[in-house]
Amino acid sequence: MQLENYTVYNLSGQKIAKGIETEIETTTFSSGIYIINLNFDRGSVVKKVVIK
């Protein structure tokens, strides 16, 4: 599976970040819960993540 792009949202639904890199830089994010949408060549995955 090949990652095509990602989008990061806060819990209010605001788009926080997007890109095509395989590593997502989170040092600029505040502590909290975020939703990450990962789009692959064979489909997409949505995950909830916690940044401390």
mmCIF file of the N, C-alpha and C atoms, coordinates in Angstrom:
data_MODEL
# 
_entry.id   MODEL 
# 
loop_
_atom_site.group_PDB 
_atom_site.id 
_atom_site.type_symbol 
_atom_site.label_atom_id 
_atom_site.label_alt_id 
_atom_site.label_comp_id 
_atom_site.label_asym_id 
_atom_site.label_entity_id 
_atom_site.label_seq_id 
_atom_site.pdbx_PDB_ins_code 
_atom_site.Cartn_x 
_atom_site.Cartn_y 
_atom_site.Cartn_z 
_atom_site.occupancy 
_atom_site.B_iso_or_equiv 
_atom_site.pdbx_formal_charge 
_atom_site.auth_seq_id 
_atom_site.auth_comp_id 
_atom_site.auth_asym_id 
_atom_site.auth_atom_id 
_atom_site.pdbx_PDB_model_num 
ATOM 1   N N  . MET A 1 1  ? 0.837   -1.182 0.000  1.00 0.00 ? 1  MET A N  1 
ATOM 2   C CA . MET A 1 1  ? 0.000   0.000  0.000  1.00 0.00 ? 1  MET A CA 1 
ATOM 3   C C  . MET A 1 1  ? 0.883   1.247  0.000  1.00 0.00 ? 1  MET A C  1 
ATOM 4   N N  . GLN A 1 2  ? 0.493   2.233  -0.771 1.00 0.00 ? 2  GLN A N  1 
ATOM 5   C CA . GLN A 1 2  ? 1.266   3.469  -0.910 1.00 0.00 ? 2  GLN A CA 1 
ATOM 6   C C  . GLN A 1 2  ? 0.424   4.636  -0.392 1.00 0.00 ? 2  GLN A C  1 
ATOM 7   N N  . LEU A 1 3  ? 0.989   5.414  0.549  1.00 0.00 ? 3  LEU A N  1 
ATOM 8   C CA . LEU A 1 3  ? 0.304   6.604  1.056  1.00 0.00 ? 3  LEU A CA 1 
ATOM 9   C C  . LEU A 1 3  ? 0.295   7.678  -0.023 1.00 0.00 ? 3  LEU A C  1 
ATOM 10  N N  . GLU A 1 4  ? -0.883  8.193  -0.334 1.00 0.00 ? 4  GLU A N  1 
ATOM 11  C CA . GLU A 1 4  ? -0.995  9.272  -1.319 1.00 0.00 ? 4  GLU A CA 1 
ATOM 12  C C  . GLU A 1 4  ? -0.996  10.637 -0.642 1.00 0.00 ? 4  GLU A C  1 
ATOM 13  N N  . ASN A 1 5  ? -1.766  10.781 0.458  1.00 0.00 ? 5  ASN A N  1 
ATOM 14  C CA . ASN A 1 5  ? -1.784  12.032 1.211  1.00 0.00 ? 5  ASN A CA 1 
ATOM 15  C C  . ASN A 1 5  ? -2.451  11.818 2.560  1.00 0.00 ? 5  ASN A C  1 
ATOM 16  N N  . TYR A 1 6  ? -2.341  12.820 3.412  1.00 0.00 ? 6  TYR A N  1 
ATOM 17  C CA . TYR A 1 6  ? -3.006  12.778 4.719  1.00 0.00 ? 6  TYR A CA 1 
ATOM 18  C C  . TYR A 1 6  ? -3.601  14.147 5.012  1.00 0.00 ? 6  TYR A C  1 
ATOM 19  N N  . THR A 1 7  ? -4.619  14.142 5.890  1.00 0.00 ? 7  THR A N  1 
ATOM 20  C CA . THR A 1 7  ? -5.213  15.376 6.385  1.00 0.00 ? 7  THR A CA 1 
ATOM 21  C C  . THR A 1 7  ? -5.456  15.198 7.877  1.00 0.00 ? 7  THR A C  1 
ATOM 22  N N  . VAL A 1 8  ? -5.116  16.229 8.661  1.00 0.00 ? 8  VAL A N  1 
ATOM 23  C CA . VAL A 1 8  ? -5.307  16.194 10.108 1.00 0.00 ? 8  VAL A CA 1 
ATOM 24  C C  . VAL A 1 8  ? -6.365  17.234 10.473 1.00 0.00 ? 8  VAL A C  1 
ATOM 25  N N  . TYR A 1 9  ? -7.346  16.817 11.282 1.00 0.00 ? 9  TYR A N  1 
ATOM 26  C CA . TYR A 1 9  ? -8.422  17.692 11.736 1.00 0.00 ? 9  TYR A CA 1 
ATOM 27  C C  . TYR A 1 9  ? -8.435  17.745 13.262 1.00 0.00 ? 9  TYR A C  1 
ATOM 28  N N  . ASN A 1 10 ? -8.872  18.880 13.817 1.00 0.00 ? 10 ASN A N  1 
ATOM 29  C CA . ASN A 1 10 ? -9.120  18.912 15.253 1.00 0.00 ? 10 ASN A CA 1 
ATOM 30  C C  . ASN A 1 10 ? -10.547 18.416 15.485 1.00 0.00 ? 10 ASN A C  1 
ATOM 31  N N  . LEU A 1 11 ? -10.963 18.321 16.744 1.00 0.00 ? 11 LEU A N  1 
ATOM 32  C CA . LEU A 1 11 ? -12.290 17.772 17.029 1.00 0.00 ? 11 LEU A CA 1 
ATOM 33  C C  . LEU A 1 11 ? -13.415 18.714 16.622 1.00 0.00 ? 11 LEU A C  1 
ATOM 34  N N  . SER A 1 12 ? -13.099 19.964 16.322 1.00 0.00 ? 12 SER A N  1 
ATOM 35  C CA . SER A 1 12 ? -14.104 20.906 15.815 1.00 0.00 ? 12 SER A CA 1 
ATOM 36  C C  . SER A 1 12 ? -14.305 20.766 14.310 1.00 0.00 ? 12 SER A C  1 
ATOM 37  N N  . GLY A 1 13 ? -13.493 19.922 13.675 1.00 0.00 ? 13 GLY A N  1 
ATOM 38  C CA . GLY A 1 13 ? -13.598 19.698 12.246 1.00 0.00 ? 13 GLY A CA 1 
ATOM 39  C C  . GLY A 1 13 ? -12.741 20.617 11.400 1.00 0.00 ? 13 GLY A C  1 
ATOM 40  N N  . GLN A 1 14 ? -11.935 21.463 12.044 1.00 0.00 ? 14 GLN A N  1 
ATOM 41  C CA . GLN A 1 14 ? -11.059 22.359 11.298 1.00 0.00 ? 14 GLN A CA 1 
ATOM 42  C C  . GLN A 1 14 ? -9.847  21.596 10.782 1.00 0.00 ? 14 GLN A C  1 
ATOM 43  N N  . LYS A 1 15 ? -9.474  21.853 9.525  1.00 0.00 ? 15 LYS A N  1 
ATOM 44  C CA . LYS A 1 15 ? -8.295  21.232 8.938  1.00 0.00 ? 15 LYS A CA 1 
ATOM 45  C C  . LYS A 1 15 ? -7.058  21.881 9.540  1.00 0.00 ? 15 LYS A C  1 
ATOM 46  N N  . ILE A 1 16 ? -6.189  21.080 10.161 1.00 0.00 ? 16 ILE A N  1 
ATOM 47  C CA . ILE A 1 16 ? -4.992  21.568 10.847 1.00 0.00 ? 16 ILE A CA 1 
ATOM 48  C C  . ILE A 1 16 ? -3.756  21.417 9.965  1.00 0.00 ? 16 ILE A C  1 
ATOM 49  N N  . ALA A 1 17 ? -3.667  20.304 9.237  1.00 0.00 ? 17 ALA A N  1 
ATOM 50  C CA . ALA A 1 17 ? -2.485  20.038 8.416  1.00 0.00 ? 17 ALA A CA 1 
ATOM 51  C C  . ALA A 1 17 ? -2.857  19.075 7.306  1.00 0.00 ? 17 ALA A C  1 
ATOM 52  N N  . LYS A 1 18 ? -2.059  19.118 6.232  1.00 0.00 ? 18 LYS A N  1 
ATOM 53  C CA . LYS A 1 18 ? -2.204  18.143 5.155  1.00 0.00 ? 18 LYS A CA 1 
ATOM 54  C C  . LYS A 1 18 ? -0.860  17.998 4.476  1.00 0.00 ? 18 LYS A C  1 
ATOM 55  N N  . GLY A 1 19 ? -0.674  16.895 3.785  1.00 0.00 ? 19 GLY A N  1 
ATOM 56  C CA . GLY A 1 19 ? 0.589   16.686 3.110  1.00 0.00 ? 19 GLY A CA 1 
ATOM 57  C C  . GLY A 1 19 ? 0.669   15.318 2.476  1.00 0.00 ? 19 GLY A C  1 
ATOM 58  N N  . ILE A 1 20 ? 1.875   15.018 1.968  1.00 0.00 ? 20 ILE A N  1 
ATOM 59  C CA . ILE A 1 20 ? 2.107   13.739 1.296  1.00 0.00 ? 20 ILE A CA 1 
ATOM 60  C C  . ILE A 1 20 ? 3.254   12.963 1.943  1.00 0.00 ? 20 ILE A C  1 
ATOM 61  N N  . GLU A 1 21 ? 3.862   13.523 2.993  1.00 0.00 ? 21 GLU A N  1 
ATOM 62  C CA . GLU A 1 21 ? 4.998   12.878 3.640  1.00 0.00 ? 21 GLU A CA 1 
ATOM 63  C C  . GLU A 1 21 ? 4.535   11.632 4.393  1.00 0.00 ? 21 GLU A C  1 
ATOM 64  N N  . THR A 1 22 ? 5.433   10.695 4.598  1.00 0.00 ? 22 THR A N  1 
ATOM 65  C CA . THR A 1 22 ? 5.094   9.487  5.351  1.00 0.00 ? 22 THR A CA 1 
ATOM 66  C C  . THR A 1 22 ? 5.215   9.697  6.851  1.00 0.00 ? 22 THR A C  1 
ATOM 67  N N  . GLU A 1 23 ? 5.839   10.798 7.280  1.00 0.00 ? 23 GLU A N  1 
ATOM 68  C CA . GLU A 1 23 ? 5.908   11.146 8.699  1.00 0.00 ? 23 GLU A CA 1 
ATOM 69  C C  . GLU A 1 23 ? 5.218   12.487 8.897  1.00 0.00 ? 23 GLU A C  1 
ATOM 70  N N  . ILE A 1 24 ? 4.326   12.547 9.893  1.00 0.00 ? 24 ILE A N  1 
ATOM 71  C CA . ILE A 1 24 ? 3.574   13.761 10.161 1.00 0.00 ? 24 ILE A CA 1 
ATOM 72  C C  . ILE A 1 24 ? 4.230   14.496 11.324 1.00 0.00 ? 24 ILE A C  1 
ATOM 73  N N  . GLU A 1 25 ? 4.661   15.717 11.085 1.00 0.00 ? 25 GLU A N  1 
ATOM 74  C CA . GLU A 1 25 ? 5.309   16.538 12.118 1.00 0.00 ? 25 GLU A CA 1 
ATOM 75  C C  . GLU A 1 25 ? 4.236   17.083 13.062 1.00 0.00 ? 25 GLU A C  1 
ATOM 76  N N  . THR A 1 26 ? 4.311   16.700 14.347 1.00 0.00 ? 26 THR A N  1 
ATOM 77  C CA . THR A 1 26 ? 3.278   17.097 15.311 1.00 0.00 ? 26 THR A CA 1 
ATOM 78  C C  . THR A 1 26 ? 3.790   18.067 16.368 1.00 0.00 ? 26 THR A C  1 
ATOM 79  N N  . THR A 1 27 ? 5.013   18.550 16.248 1.00 0.00 ? 27 THR A N  1 
ATOM 80  C CA . THR A 1 27 ? 5.567   19.423 17.286 1.00 0.00 ? 27 THR A CA 1 
ATOM 81  C C  . THR A 1 27 ? 4.830   20.755 17.381 1.00 0.00 ? 27 THR A C  1 
ATOM 82  N N  . THR A 1 28 ? 4.164   21.176 16.322 1.00 0.00 ? 28 THR A N  1 
ATOM 83  C CA . THR A 1 28 ? 3.429   22.446 16.362 1.00 0.00 ? 28 THR A CA 1 
ATOM 84  C C  . THR A 1 28 ? 1.992   22.275 16.847 1.00 0.00 ? 28 THR A C  1 
ATOM 85  N N  . PHE A 1 29 ? 1.547   21.031 17.059 1.00 0.00 ? 29 PHE A N  1 
ATOM 86  C CA . PHE A 1 29 ? 0.180   20.781 17.517 1.00 0.00 ? 29 PHE A CA 1 
ATOM 87  C C  . PHE A 1 29 ? 0.087   20.983 19.021 1.00 0.00 ? 29 PHE A C  1 
ATOM 88  N N  . SER A 1 30 ? -1.028  21.516 19.479 1.00 0.00 ? 30 SER A N  1 
ATOM 89  C CA . SER A 1 30 ? -1.307  21.594 20.909 1.00 0.00 ? 30 SER A CA 1 
ATOM 90  C C  . SER A 1 30 ? -1.687  20.213 21.412 1.00 0.00 ? 30 SER A C  1 
ATOM 91  N N  . SER A 1 31 ? -1.582  20.012 22.719 1.00 0.00 ? 31 SER A N  1 
ATOM 92  C CA . SER A 1 31 ? -2.024  18.744 23.299 1.00 0.00 ? 31 SER A CA 1 
ATOM 93  C C  . SER A 1 31 ? -3.515  18.588 23.064 1.00 0.00 ? 31 SER A C  1 
ATOM 94  N N  . GLY A 1 32 ? -3.934  17.381 22.728 1.00 0.00 ? 32 GLY A N  1 
ATOM 95  C CA . GLY A 1 32 ? -5.354  17.134 22.501 1.00 0.00 ? 32 GLY A CA 1 
ATOM 96  C C  . GLY A 1 32 ? -5.584  15.951 21.604 1.00 0.00 ? 32 GLY A C  1 
ATOM 97  N N  . ILE A 1 33 ? -6.821  15.816 21.161 1.00 0.00 ? 33 ILE A N  1 
ATOM 98  C CA . ILE A 1 33 ? -7.238  14.700 20.316 1.00 0.00 ? 33 ILE A CA 1 
ATOM 99  C C  . ILE A 1 33 ? -7.430  15.219 18.894 1.00 0.00 ? 33 ILE A C  1 
ATOM 100 N N  . TYR A 1 34 ? -6.929  14.469 17.929 1.00 0.00 ? 34 TYR A N  1 
ATOM 101 C CA . TYR A 1 34 ? -7.009  14.845 16.523 1.00 0.00 ? 34 TYR A CA 1 
ATOM 102 C C  . TYR A 1 34 ? -7.508  13.653 15.706 1.00 0.00 ? 34 TYR A C  1 
ATOM 103 N N  . ILE A 1 35 ? -8.078  13.944 14.557 1.00 0.00 ? 35 ILE A N  1 
ATOM 104 C CA . ILE A 1 35 ? -8.518  12.923 13.612 1.00 0.00 ? 35 ILE A CA 1 
ATOM 105 C C  . ILE A 1 35 ? -7.588  12.995 12.406 1.00 0.00 ? 35 ILE A C  1 
ATOM 106 N N  . ILE A 1 36 ? -7.031  11.846 12.022 1.00 0.00 ? 36 ILE A N  1 
ATOM 107 C CA . ILE A 1 36 ? -6.143  11.786 10.865 1.00 0.00 ? 36 ILE A CA 1 
ATOM 108 C C  . ILE A 1 36 ? -6.792  10.933 9.784  1.00 0.00 ? 36 ILE A C  1 
ATOM 109 N N  . ASN A 1 37 ? -6.906  11.491 8.602  1.00 0.00 ? 37 ASN A N  1 
ATOM 110 C CA . ASN A 1 37 ? -7.429  10.778 7.434  1.00 0.00 ? 37 ASN A CA 1 
ATOM 111 C C  . ASN A 1 37 ? -6.235  10.449 6.536  1.00 0.00 ? 37 ASN A C  1 
ATOM 112 N N  . LEU A 1 38 ? -5.943  9.165  6.399  1.00 0.00 ? 38 LEU A N  1 
ATOM 113 C CA . LEU A 1 38 ? -4.836  8.700  5.558  1.00 0.00 ? 38 LEU A CA 1 
ATOM 114 C C  . LEU A 1 38 ? -5.412  8.125  4.266  1.00 0.00 ? 38 LEU A C  1 
ATOM 115 N N  . ASN A 1 39 ? -5.019  8.686  3.142  1.00 0.00 ? 39 ASN A N  1 
ATOM 116 C CA . ASN A 1 39 ? -5.497  8.206  1.845  1.00 0.00 ? 39 ASN A CA 1 
ATOM 117 C C  . ASN A 1 39 ? -4.399  7.391  1.168  1.00 0.00 ? 39 ASN A C  1 
ATOM 118 N N  . PHE A 1 40 ? -4.708  6.126  0.912  1.00 0.00 ? 40 PHE A N  1 
ATOM 119 C CA . PHE A 1 40 ? -3.779  5.214  0.255  1.00 0.00 ? 40 PHE A CA 1 
ATOM 120 C C  . PHE A 1 40 ? -4.264  4.934  -1.160 1.00 0.00 ? 40 PHE A C  1 
ATOM 121 N N  . ASP A 1 41 ? -3.414  4.292  -1.947 1.00 0.00 ? 41 ASP A N  1 
ATOM 122 C CA . ASP A 1 41 ? -3.791  3.936  -3.311 1.00 0.00 ? 41 ASP A CA 1 
ATOM 123 C C  . ASP A 1 41 ? -4.914  2.904  -3.343 1.00 0.00 ? 41 ASP A C  1 
ATOM 124 N N  . ARG A 1 42 ? -5.149  2.197  -2.250 1.00 0.00 ? 42 ARG A N  1 
ATOM 125 C CA . ARG A 1 42 ? -6.184  1.163  -2.207 1.00 0.00 ? 42 ARG A CA 1 
ATOM 126 C C  . ARG A 1 42 ? -7.346  1.514  -1.278 1.00 0.00 ? 42 ARG A C  1 
ATOM 127 N N  . GLY A 1 43 ? -7.441  2.769  -0.841 1.00 0.00 ? 43 GLY A N  1 
ATOM 128 C CA . GLY A 1 43 ? -8.530  3.163  0.049  1.00 0.00 ? 43 GLY A CA 1 
ATOM 129 C C  . GLY A 1 43 ? -8.047  4.152  1.092  1.00 0.00 ? 43 GLY A C  1 
ATOM 130 N N  . SER A 1 44 ? -8.870  4.392  2.097  1.00 0.00 ? 44 SER A N  1 
ATOM 131 C CA . SER A 1 44 ? -8.492  5.361  3.121  1.00 0.00 ? 44 SER A CA 1 
ATOM 132 C C  . SER A 1 44 ? -8.747  4.798  4.517  1.00 0.00 ? 44 SER A C  1 
ATOM 133 N N  . VAL A 1 45 ? -8.055  5.399  5.503  1.00 0.00 ? 45 VAL A N  1 
ATOM 134 C CA . VAL A 1 45 ? -8.176  5.010  6.899  1.00 0.00 ? 45 VAL A CA 1 
ATOM 135 C C  . VAL A 1 45 ? -8.328  6.287  7.712  1.00 0.00 ? 45 VAL A C  1 
ATOM 136 N N  . VAL A 1 46 ? -9.252  6.274  8.668  1.00 0.00 ? 46 VAL A N  1 
ATOM 137 C CA . VAL A 1 46 ? -9.433  7.411  9.563  1.00 0.00 ? 46 VAL A CA 1 
ATOM 138 C C  . VAL A 1 46 ? -9.121  6.936  10.979 1.00 0.00 ? 46 VAL A C  1 
ATOM 139 N N  . LYS A 1 47 ? -8.237  7.665  11.678 1.00 0.00 ? 47 LYS A N  1 
ATOM 140 C CA . LYS A 1 47 ? -7.838  7.288  13.030 1.00 0.00 ? 47 LYS A CA 1 
ATOM 141 C C  . LYS A 1 47 ? -7.916  8.489  13.953 1.00 0.00 ? 47 LYS A C  1 
ATOM 142 N N  . LYS A 1 48 ? -8.238  8.212  15.215 1.00 0.00 ? 48 LYS A N  1 
ATOM 143 C CA . LYS A 1 48 ? -8.201  9.231  16.257 1.00 0.00 ? 48 LYS A CA 1 
ATOM 144 C C  . LYS A 1 48 ? -6.877  9.088  16.982 1.00 0.00 ? 48 LYS A C  1 
ATOM 145 N N  . VAL A 1 49 ? -6.157  10.204 17.176 1.00 0.00 ? 49 VAL A N  1 
ATOM 146 C CA . VAL A 1 49 ? -4.868  10.155 17.861 1.00 0.00 ? 49 VAL A CA 1 
ATOM 147 C C  . VAL A 1 49 ? -4.843  11.189 18.987 1.00 0.00 ? 49 VAL A C  1 
ATOM 148 N N  . VAL A 1 50 ? -4.051  10.898 20.007 1.00 0.00 ? 50 VAL A N  1 
ATOM 149 C CA . VAL A 1 50 ? -3.878  11.809 21.129 1.00 0.00 ? 50 VAL A CA 1 
ATOM 150 C C  . VAL A 1 50 ? -2.465  12.350 21.099 1.00 0.00 ? 50 VAL A C  1 
ATOM 151 N N  . ILE A 1 51 ? -2.331  13.679 21.149 1.00 0.00 ? 51 ILE A N  1 
ATOM 152 C CA . ILE A 1 51 ? -1.019  14.336 21.206 1.00 0.00 ? 51 ILE A CA 1 
ATOM 153 C C  . ILE A 1 51 ? -0.857  14.856 22.626 1.00 0.00 ? 51 ILE A C  1 
ATOM 154 N N  . LYS A 1 52 ? 0.235   14.467 23.283 1.00 0.00 ? 52 LYS A N  1 
ATOM 155 C CA . LYS A 1 52 ? 0.496   14.920 24.660 1.00 0.00 ? 52 LYS A CA 1 
ATOM 156 C C  . LYS A 1 52 ? 1.529   16.000 24.670 1.00 0.00 ? 52 LYS A C  1 
# 
